[in-house]
Amino acid sequence: MTQIVAVVGVSGVGKSTFIRGLRGALSFQHLSAGRIIRYQREREEQAPQAHDELRNLDIDENQRLLVEGFHDLLDASQNLTLFDGHTVIDTSDELRRIEPSVFASLGIMAILFLQEQPETIRSRREADRKRSRPLISPEKISVHQSYALATTAEICLELAIPFLVIDTSQVESAIRFIQAQFTEPPNA
């Protein structure tokens, strides 16, 4: 049975890159919320969407698709699955909180919250030519990051699961946190 840890943070913080950096120390399956939602939309013959367009669709429908697709793609033979997602979605109108029930439905056992300096996040968003994220000010990114952190804490409190807040340079802290969640640590 796989142990599932969510790696969350605002768009552009570097979640996917961070997760790839854990590969040398841990063996795991990596599942990304955006990829799962797009996969599930295609399976249900809904109009395909670019990654960054998902935030402007029905968030509740996206979360339903996420849960269904997650369970279809989950490899239960893996000791560890890292889920790359968000606790807050920046829609065109507002910041939308993802309900704790979504994380419970995914079987999340712990959450790792990645944070970074807002200026760094802004620079990463600007430099990423593969994505079309909204370019917002460092001040607004700071507000989003604070709201996402508070939401993550609320989710973890409601689900009674541990979480750790780190910046993207703290790879060793992340590895220790992940390994501490399990009686048999997932090694490479």
C-alpha positions as CSV (number, residue, x, y, z in Angstrom):
1,M,0.0,0.0,0.0
2,T,1.3,3.4,-0.9
3,Q,1.8,6.2,1.5
4,I,0.7,9.5,0.0
5,V,2.3,12.9,0.8
6,A,1.1,16.1,-0.9
7,V,3.6,18.7,-2.0
8,V,1.7,22.0,-2.3
9,G,2.4,25.7,-2.8
10,V,1.5,28.6,-5.1
11,S,1.9,28.3,-8.8
12,G,5.5,29.0,-9.8
13,V,7.0,28.1,-6.4
14,G,8.8,25.1,-8.0
15,K,6.9,22.1,-6.8
16,S,7.6,19.8,-9.8
17,T,11.3,20.8,-9.9
18,F,11.5,20.2,-6.2
19,I,9.9,16.8,-6.5
20,R,12.3,15.8,-9.3
21,G,15.2,16.7,-7.0
22,L,14.0,14.1,-4.4
23,R,14.4,11.3,-6.9
24,G,18.0,10.5,-5.9
25,A,17.0,10.0,-2.2
26,L,13.5,8.5,-2.4
27,S,11.7,6.1,-4.7
28,F,8.2,7.3,-5.4
29,Q,5.3,7.8,-7.9
30,H,4.8,11.4,-8.8
31,L,1.2,12.4,-9.6
32,S,0.4,16.0,-10.6
33,A,-3.1,17.5,-10.1
34,G,-3.1,19.4,-13.4
35,R,-2.0,16.4,-15.4
36,I,-4.6,14.2,-13.7
37,I,-7.4,16.6,-14.3
38,R,-6.5,16.9,-18.0
39,Y,-6.2,13.1,-18.3
40,Q,-9.6,12.7,-16.7
41,R,-11.2,15.3,-18.9
42,E,-9.9,13.5,-22.0
43,R,-11.2,10.2,-20.7
44,E,-14.7,11.7,-20.2
45,E,-14.5,13.2,-23.6
46,Q,-14.6,16.8,-22.3
47,A,-12.9,19.5,-24.2
48,P,-9.1,19.3,-23.6
49,Q,-7.6,22.2,-21.7
50,A,-4.2,23.7,-21.4
51,H,-2.7,23.4,-17.9
52,D,-3.2,27.1,-17.1
53,E,-6.7,27.2,-18.4
54,L,-7.9,24.7,-15.8
55,R,-8.1,27.5,-13.1
56,N,-10.9,29.2,-15.0
57,L,-13.1,26.2,-15.3
58,D,-15.5,24.8,-12.6
59,I,-13.2,24.2,-9.7
60,D,-15.6,21.7,-8.0
61,E,-15.8,19.7,-11.3
62,N,-12.0,19.8,-11.6
63,Q,-11.7,18.4,-8.0
64,R,-14.2,15.6,-8.8
65,L,-12.1,14.7,-11.9
66,L,-9.0,14.9,-9.8
67,V,-10.2,12.4,-7.2
68,E,-11.5,10.0,-9.8
69,G,-8.3,10.2,-12.0
70,F,-6.0,10.0,-9.0
71,H,-7.4,6.7,-7.9
72,D,-7.2,5.4,-11.5
73,L,-3.5,6.4,-11.8
74,L,-2.4,5.5,-8.3
75,D,0.1,2.7,-8.3
76,A,-0.6,0.9,-5.0
77,S,2.6,-1.2,-5.4
78,Q,4.7,1.9,-4.7
79,N,5.7,2.6,-1.1
80,L,5.4,6.3,-1.6
81,T,3.4,8.6,-3.9
82,L,4.1,12.4,-4.0
83,F,1.1,14.4,-5.1
84,D,1.9,17.8,-6.6
85,G,-1.1,20.1,-6.1
86,H,-2.6,23.2,-4.5
87,T,-4.6,24.0,-1.5
88,V,-5.8,27.3,-3.1
89,I,-6.6,27.9,-6.8
90,D,-6.1,31.4,-8.3
91,T,-9.1,31.7,-10.5
92,S,-9.7,34.8,-12.7
93,D,-12.1,36.1,-10.1
94,E,-10.8,35.0,-6.7
95,L,-8.7,32.7,-4.6
96,R,-10.6,29.4,-4.2
97,R,-9.8,27.2,-1.2
98,I,-9.7,23.4,-1.9
99,E,-11.8,21.6,0.7
100,P,-10.2,19.2,3.1
101,S,-12.5,16.5,1.9
102,V,-10.6,16.5,-1.4
103,F,-7.3,15.7,0.4
104,A,-9.1,13.1,2.5
105,S,-10.5,11.5,-0.6
106,L,-7.0,11.3,-2.1
107,G,-5.8,9.6,1.1
108,I,-3.2,12.3,1.8
109,M,-1.2,11.4,5.0
110,A,1.0,14.5,5.3
111,I,1.5,17.8,3.5
112,L,4.7,19.5,2.6
113,F,4.2,23.2,1.9
114,L,6.8,24.8,-0.3
115,Q,7.3,28.5,0.0
116,E,9.7,31.0,-1.6
117,Q,10.3,34.7,-1.8
118,P,7.6,36.3,-3.8
119,E,10.1,38.0,-6.1
120,T,11.6,34.6,-6.9
121,I,8.2,33.1,-7.7
122,R,7.5,36.1,-9.9
123,S,10.8,35.6,-11.8
124,R,10.1,31.9,-12.2
125,R,6.7,32.6,-13.7
126,E,8.1,35.1,-16.1
127,A,10.9,32.8,-17.2
128,D,8.7,29.7,-17.7
129,R,7.8,29.9,-21.4
130,K,5.9,26.6,-21.3
131,R,3.2,28.0,-19.1
132,S,0.9,31.1,-19.2
133,R,0.4,31.9,-15.6
134,P,-0.9,35.3,-14.6
135,L,2.0,37.7,-14.0
136,I,1.0,39.3,-10.7
137,S,3.1,41.5,-8.4
138,P,5.3,40.1,-5.7
139,E,2.9,41.8,-3.2
140,K,0.0,39.9,-4.5
141,I,2.0,36.6,-4.6
142,S,2.8,37.2,-1.0
143,V,-0.9,37.5,-0.1
144,H,-1.6,34.4,-2.1
145,Q,1.2,32.4,-0.5
146,S,0.0,33.5,3.0
147,Y,-3.5,32.5,2.2
148,A,-2.4,29.1,0.8
149,L,-0.3,28.5,3.9
150,A,-3.2,29.3,6.2
151,T,-5.5,27.0,4.2
152,T,-2.9,24.2,4.3
153,A,-2.7,24.5,8.1
154,E,-6.5,24.4,8.3
155,I,-6.7,21.3,6.1
156,C,-4.0,19.5,8.2
157,L,-5.7,20.4,11.4
158,E,-9.1,19.2,10.2
159,L,-7.6,15.9,8.8
160,A,-5.2,15.5,11.8
161,I,-2.2,15.1,9.5
162,P,1.3,16.5,9.9
163,F,2.7,19.3,7.7
164,L,6.0,21.0,7.2
165,V,6.7,24.4,5.7
166,I,10.0,24.7,3.9
167,D,11.6,26.7,1.1
168,T,12.7,25.0,-2.0
169,S,16.3,24.8,-1.0
170,Q,15.5,22.6,2.0
171,V,15.6,19.2,0.3
172,E,17.2,17.3,3.2
173,S,14.4,18.6,5.6
174,A,11.8,17.4,3.1
175,I,13.4,13.9,2.9
176,R,13.6,13.6,6.7
177,F,9.9,14.8,7.0
178,I,8.7,12.3,4.5
179,Q,10.7,9.4,6.0
180,A,9.5,10.3,9.5
181,Q,5.9,9.7,8.5
182,F,6.5,6.0,7.9
183,T,7.5,3.0,10.0
184,E,9.5,1.7,7.0
185,P,11.1,4.7,5.2
186,P,10.8,4.8,1.5
187,N,14.4,4.5,0.2
188,A,15.8,4.6,-3.3
